[in-house]
Amino acid sequence: MTIAPYPAARFRRNRQSAALRGLVRENSLSPADLIWPVFVRDGEGVEEPVPSMPGVLRRSVDRVAEAAREAHDLGIPAICLFPYTDPALKTEDCAEAWNPENLSNRATRAIKAAVPEMAVMTDVALDPYNINGHDGFVVEGEIINDATVEALVRQALSQAEAGADIIGPSDMMDGRIGAIRAALEAAGHQNVALLSYAAKYASAFYGPFRDAVGASGALKGDKATYQMDPANSDEALRLVERDLSEGADMVMVKPGMPYLDICRRVKDRFGAPTFAYQVSGEYAMLRGAALNGWVDGDRVMLESLMAFKRAGCDGVLTYFAPAAARLLNGQ
């Protein structure tokens, strides 16, 4: 492309008013682009602050259903559930993960009863139920793959039976997408979507999340043998290709802002529905800076979310979802 030389070409012409800036804007952001991650805990009428995530709450099931109504009214299409499991229910066999009455399944049923139109996304991984804090079974210090996949299938089936619309395997075990897809088809859950955490990095940005779900104290060692090395980029494309070939309907990059290059590569290569997770550490940094008056909280929130759209994402999981939706709706 040849661009006319100055002064024939003045890029500032298209920036001189809000009307012109709107006409030439390349990307847009709306509440429909957002998925709201919500933490669920036991009890009734409970809203408990997460200290490392200012403004984020752990909610009892009844309050999660109320939050779903709020989200739906704001135009947010989906909620993603993460349970804060009673430590007494955490075991080496992780059986609570597929208990029909676990927090995630109860919350799913409550949301679908209260707001049938709201899409419910669930998390498939063993860490909320594992006494060792890992996403998979631990045998003699090793996180074992194939037995874990069998357990993840049981967990996914229990979530589908509870009414989940989207199942999000976040465990990073090899082969789990194909196994879960086959099991869902065999059980008559062919309409349940799989949003695979295909490129999930072994990141330090997850710290506040592990506090929120009570996994920090339980975790022994790290997750580097199954989550991705932050130095790798080409590997992410291989993982995404594999998960799409095994039956994933959508793919995820996690964390978000430090990995926008991965988002762009994934979208450009595959054209599949691509999401990013603006994780707890990202949220905590932006929110903490805003609370200290170091940045304009509303502006940096929306700017950070627009970055995901510019990088090719179709949507974003973000704890900012309700606040961002209100701003985008002019409230």
C-alpha positions in Angstrom: 0.0 0.0 0.0 1.3 3.4 -0.9 0.4 6.3 1.5 0.3 9.8 0.2 3.0 12.0 1.6 2.4 14.8 4.1 0.5 17.1 3.9 -1.9 15.2 1.6 -2.0 12.5 4.2 -2.7 13.9 7.7 -3.6 11.0 10.1 -4.9 13.5 12.6 -7.8 14.3 10.3 -9.6 11.1 11.4 -9.0 11.8 15.0 -10.3 15.4 15.3 -13.8 14.5 16.7 -15.5 11.7 18.6 -17.7 11.1 15.6 -14.8 10.6 13.2 -12.8 8.5 15.7 -15.9 6.2 16.0 -16.3 5.9 12.3 -12.7 4.6 11.7 -12.4 2.6 14.9 -11.1 -0.9 14.0 -12.3 -2.9 17.1 -15.2 -2.7 19.4 -16.0 -4.0 22.9 -19.4 -4.8 24.4 -20.7 -6.7 27.4 -21.4 -9.6 25.0 -17.6 -10.1 24.8 -17.3 -10.9 28.5 -17.4 -14.0 30.6 -17.5 -13.4 34.4 -15.5 -15.7 36.6 -17.3 -16.2 40.0 -16.1 -18.0 43.1 -18.6 -20.2 44.9 -18.5 -21.2 48.6 -20.7 -23.1 51.0 -23.4 -21.5 53.2 -26.4 -19.2 52.5 -26.5 -15.5 52.1 -22.7 -15.3 52.1 -20.6 -12.7 50.3 -17.0 -13.0 51.5 -14.3 -10.7 50.2 -11.1 -12.2 48.6 -8.3 -10.1 50.3 -5.9 -10.4 47.4 -8.6 -9.4 44.8 -10.2 -6.1 46.0 -13.9 -6.0 45.0 -14.1 -9.8 44.2 -16.3 -12.0 46.4 -16.8 -15.6 47.3 -20.5 -16.1 47.1 -22.8 -18.8 48.4 -24.9 -20.6 45.8 -28.0 -18.4 46.4 -25.9 -15.3 46.0 -24.3 -16.7 42.8 -27.8 -17.1 41.3 -28.5 -13.4 42.2 -25.2 -12.4 40.6 -26.2 -14.3 37.4 -29.4 -12.3 37.2 -27.3 -9.1 37.6 -24.9 -10.2 34.9 -27.7 -11.1 32.5 -29.3 -7.7 33.0 -26.0 -6.1 32.1 -25.8 -8.1 28.8 -23.0 -10.5 30.0 -23.7 -13.8 28.3 -21.8 -16.3 30.5 -20.6 -16.9 34.0 -17.7 -19.3 34.8 -17.8 -21.1 38.2 -14.9 -21.8 40.5 -15.5 -23.5 43.8 -14.0 -22.7 47.2 -14.1 -26.3 48.5 -14.2 -27.1 52.2 -10.7 -28.5 53.0 -12.3 -31.4 54.7 -13.6 -32.5 51.3 -10.2 -32.4 49.6 -8.7 -35.9 49.2 -6.1 -37.7 47.2 -8.8 -39.4 45.1 -10.5 -36.0 44.4 -14.0 -37.7 44.5 -15.7 -34.5 45.3 -14.9 -33.3 41.7 -17.7 -35.5 40.3 -20.1 -35.4 43.3 -23.5 -34.3 41.8 -24.0 -32.2 44.9 -20.7 -30.4 44.9 -20.6 -26.6 44.9 -20.1 -26.2 41.2 -23.0 -28.5 40.2 -25.3 -26.9 42.8 -24.5 -23.4 41.5 -25.0 -24.5 37.9 -28.5 -25.8 38.7 -29.3 -22.6 40.7 -28.2 -20.3 37.9 -30.1 -22.3 35.2 -33.3 -22.2 37.4 -33.0 -18.5 38.1 -31.7 -17.3 34.7 -32.2 -20.0 32.0 -30.7 -17.7 29.3 -27.4 -17.3 31.1 -24.7 -19.6 29.8 -22.9 -21.4 32.6 -19.2 -22.4 32.1 -17.5 -24.8 34.5 -13.9 -25.6 35.2 -12.5 -29.1 34.7 -9.4 -29.7 36.8 -8.8 -31.5 40.1 -7.0 -28.8 42.0 -10.1 -27.5 44.0 -10.6 -31.0 45.3 -7.1 -32.3 45.6 -5.4 -32.4 48.9 -2.1 -31.9 47.0 -3.4 -28.7 45.3 -2.5 -30.1 41.8 -4.7 -30.3 38.7 -4.1 -34.1 38.5 -3.4 -37.1 40.7 -0.1 -37.1 42.4 1.7 -40.5 42.7 5.2 -40.4 44.4 5.6 -36.8 43.5 4.6 -37.2 39.9 1.4 -35.7 38.4 0.2 -38.6 36.4 -1.6 -38.1 33.1 -3.8 -40.9 32.0 -5.5 -41.8 35.3 -6.2 -38.0 35.7 -7.9 -37.9 32.3 -10.3 -40.7 33.4 -11.2 -38.6 36.5 -11.6 -35.4 34.4 -14.1 -37.3 32.2 -16.1 -38.2 35.3 -16.0 -34.6 36.4 -17.0 -33.2 33.0 -20.0 -35.6 32.8 -21.2 -34.6 36.2 -21.1 -30.9 35.1 -22.9 -31.6 31.9 -25.6 -33.5 33.8 -26.0 -30.5 36.1 -26.7 -28.3 33.1 -23.4 -26.7 32.2 -23.4 -25.1 28.7 -19.7 -24.8 28.4 -17.1 -27.0 29.9 -13.6 -25.6 30.3 -10.8 -28.2 30.8 -8.0 -26.1 32.4 -5.9 -29.0 33.6 -3.4 -29.3 30.7 -3.3 -33.1 30.7 -2.6 -34.7 27.3 -5.5 -36.2 25.6 -8.3 -34.9 27.8 -10.2 -33.0 25.1 -10.7 -36.1 23.0 -11.6 -38.2 26.0 -14.1 -35.7 27.3 -15.6 -35.1 23.9 -16.1 -38.8 23.3 -17.7 -39.3 26.7 -20.1 -36.3 26.2 -21.2 -37.7 22.9 -21.8 -41.1 24.3 -23.8 -39.7 27.2 -26.1 -37.7 24.9 -24.5 -34.3 25.8 -23.5 -33.5 22.2 -24.6 -29.9 22.5 -22.3 -29.1 25.4 -19.4 -26.9 24.2 -15.8 -27.4 25.1 -13.7 -24.3 25.7 -10.3 -25.7 26.1 -7.6 -24.0 28.0 -5.3 -25.0 25.2 -2.4 -22.7 25.9 -2.2 -22.3 29.7 1.2 -21.2 31.0 2.9 -21.9 34.3 2.5 -18.4 35.4 3.1 -16.4 38.6 0.0 -14.3 37.7 -2.3 -17.0 39.2 -1.4 -16.3 42.9 -4.6 -14.4 44.0 -6.8 -17.0 42.3 -5.2 -19.8 44.3 -6.0 -17.8 47.4 -9.6 -17.3 46.2 -10.2 -21.1 45.8 -8.1 -22.1 48.8 -5.5 -24.0 46.8 -2.4 -22.0 47.8 -1.7 -23.7 51.1 -2.4 -27.1 49.6 -0.1 -26.9 46.6 3.1 -29.0 46.9 5.7 -28.0 44.4 4.8 -26.3 41.1 2.8 -27.0 38.0 5.7 -26.7 35.5 5.5 -30.3 34.3 2.0 -29.8 32.8 1.5 -26.1 32.3 3.4 -24.4 29.5 6.9 -22.7 29.8 6.4 -18.9 29.5 9.3 -18.9 27.0 7.5 -20.9 24.4 5.3 -19.7 21.6 5.3 -22.3 18.8 4.3 -24.9 21.3 1.1 -23.1 21.9 0.1 -23.5 18.3 0.7 -27.2 18.4 -1.4 -27.5 21.5 -4.3 -25.5 20.0 -4.1 -27.5 16.8 -4.3 -30.8 18.8 -7.2 -29.7 21.0 -9.2 -28.5 18.0 -8.5 -31.8 16.2 -9.8 -33.6 19.3 -13.1 -31.8 19.4 -12.6 -28.4 21.2 -15.2 -25.9 20.0 -13.3 -22.9 21.4 -9.8 -22.3 22.7 -8.3 -20.3 25.5 -5.0 -18.5 26.1 -4.1 -18.0 29.8 -2.9 -15.6 31.2 -4.1 -12.8 29.1 -2.2 -9.5 28.8 1.4 -10.9 29.0 0.4 -13.4 26.2 -1.4 -11.2 23.7 1.2 -12.3 21.1 -0.1 -15.9 21.6 -3.7 -14.7 21.2 -2.9 -13.1 17.8 -0.9 -16.1 16.5 -3.7 -18.5 17.5 -6.4 -16.4 15.8 -4.4 -15.8 12.7 -3.4 -19.5 12.3 -6.7 -21.2 13.1 -9.5 -18.7 12.9 -11.3 -20.6 15.7 -13.2 -18.9 18.5 -10.4 -17.6 20.6 -10.6 -16.4 24.2 -8.2 -15.1 26.8 -8.4 -15.1 30.6 -7.4 -11.8 32.3 -6.3 -13.7 35.3 -6.3 -12.8 39.0 -2.8 -11.3 39.1 -3.6 -9.0 36.2 -6.9 -7.9 37.9 -5.1 -7.4 41.2 -2.4 -5.2 39.7 -4.8 -2.9 37.8 -7.3 -2.8 40.7 -4.6 -2.1 43.3 -3.1 0.7 41.2 -6.5 2.2 40.7 -7.3 2.1 44.4 -4.0 3.8 45.2 -4.8 6.6 42.7 -1.9 5.7 40.5 -4.0 5.1 37.4 -7.5 5.9 36.2 -9.2 2.6 37.1 -12.1 2.8 34.6 -9.9 3.8 31.7 -7.2 1.2 32.2 -9.9 -1.5 32.7 -11.5 -0.8 29.4 -8.1 -0.2 27.6 -6.9 -3.6 28.9 -10.0 -5.3 27.6 -9.8 -3.6 24.2 -6.3 -5.0 23.9 -7.7 -8.5 23.9 -10.1 -7.7 21.0 -7.3 -6.0 19.1 -5.2 -9.1 19.5 -7.9 -11.2 17.9 -9.8 -12.5 20.8 -13.5 -13.2 20.4 -14.1 -12.8 24.2 -12.4 -12.4 27.6 -12.8 -14.0 31.0 -12.4 -11.1 33.4 -13.3 -10.2 37.0 -14.0 -6.7 35.7 -17.0 -8.0 33.7 -19.8 -6.3 35.7 -18.0 -3.0 36.1 -16.9 -2.9 32.5 -20.5 -3.8 31.3 -21.9 -0.9 33.3 -19.5 1.5 31.7 -20.1 0.1 28.3 -23.9 0.5 28.9 -23.4 4.1 30.0 -24.4 3.3 33.6 
